[in-house]
Amino acid sequence: MSLSKLWDRAWWGFMIFIFIGLVWLKFIDPYINCVWTGVVVATICGGLYLYTGVRQMLRDKDKEDM
């Protein structure tokens, strides 16, 4: 697992967080007025993207070691 791959995955996780947040504010917030729920949903989506990428990188590293 290299630092550049980790940085890239974290960057795209942040971009997903921003995208989901903007989609929430544009389409869902006018009907359901709860911004904090949108922040939580966006954080979970970005965090899951980062988590799955790190898990895959660690799995690949274990396969290389074998």
JOSUL-V107472 format. One record per residue. RES is the residue in one letter. OMEGA is omega in radians with two decimals (* if undefined). BURIAL is b if it has 9 or more other ideal C-beta (glycine too) atoms within 8 Angstrom, else e. Layout:
# JOSUL-V107472
res->RES omega->OMEGA burial->BURIAL
res->RES omega->OMEGA burial->BURIAL
This chain:
# JOSUL-V107472
res->M omega->-3.13 burial->e
res->S omega->-3.14 burial->e
res->L omega->-3.13 burial->e
res->S omega->3.10 burial->e
res->K omega->3.11 burial->b
res->L omega->3.11 burial->b
res->W omega->3.14 burial->e
res->D omega->3.14 burial->e
res->R omega->3.11 burial->b
res->A omega->3.12 burial->b
res->W omega->-3.14 burial->e
res->W omega->3.02 burial->b
res->G omega->3.08 burial->b
res->F omega->3.11 burial->b
res->M omega->3.07 burial->e
res->I omega->3.07 burial->b
res->F omega->3.14 burial->b
res->I omega->-3.13 burial->b
res->F omega->-3.13 burial->e
res->I omega->3.11 burial->b
res->G omega->3.13 burial->b
res->L omega->3.09 burial->e
res->V omega->3.11 burial->b
res->W omega->-3.11 burial->b
res->L omega->-3.09 burial->b
res->K omega->-2.97 burial->e
res->F omega->-3.03 burial->e
res->I omega->-3.07 burial->b
res->D omega->3.09 burial->b
res->P omega->-3.12 burial->e
res->Y omega->3.12 burial->e
res->I omega->-3.02 burial->e
res->N omega->3.07 burial->e
res->C omega->-3.09 burial->e
res->V omega->-3.08 burial->e
res->W omega->3.06 burial->e
res->T omega->3.07 burial->e
res->G omega->3.10 burial->b
res->V omega->3.13 burial->b
res->V omega->3.14 burial->e
res->V omega->3.13 burial->b
res->A omega->3.11 burial->b
res->T omega->3.12 burial->b
res->I omega->3.14 burial->e
res->C omega->3.11 burial->b
res->G omega->3.12 burial->b
res->G omega->3.09 burial->b
res->L omega->3.10 burial->e
res->Y omega->3.11 burial->b
res->L omega->-3.11 burial->b
res->Y omega->-3.13 burial->e
res->T omega->3.11 burial->e
res->G omega->3.11 burial->b
res->V omega->3.12 burial->b
res->R omega->3.11 burial->e
res->Q omega->3.12 burial->e
res->M omega->3.12 burial->b
res->L omega->3.09 burial->b
res->R omega->3.10 burial->e
res->D omega->3.12 burial->e
res->K omega->3.10 burial->b
res->D omega->3.10 burial->e
res->K omega->3.10 burial->e
res->E omega->-3.12 burial->e
res->D omega->-3.11 burial->e
res->M omega->* burial->e
